[in-house]
């Protein structure tokens, strides 16, 4: 006979089996769906795919670092122009505006 104070729910997202108390709604148990083991060839393909993704990310970061010096230099020059333009005004700390 089934326990009337507890019911079982299957998660639509991950297909895990959840045991829930009917009176409180508290989660009592959780069992993940067992995943079948992949073949060796599928695992190798997965590693190859991960390697390609890592190489793409590395290439993107390398390209962004090449332009980084130029961008920082441009920002610095722009800040120097603003500082020259505003050098007559005294510095006001934004935290002191209370």
MOTA-V273431 format. One record per pair of residues at least 12 apart in sequence whose ideal C-beta (glycine too) atoms are under 6 Angstrom apart, sorted by the first residue. I is the first residue (numbers start at 1). GAP is how many residues later the second one is. If there is no record, write none. Layout:
i;gap
I;GAP
I;GAP
This chain:
i;gap
5;17
6;13
6;15
7;13
7;15
15;18
16;16
16;17
17;14
18;12
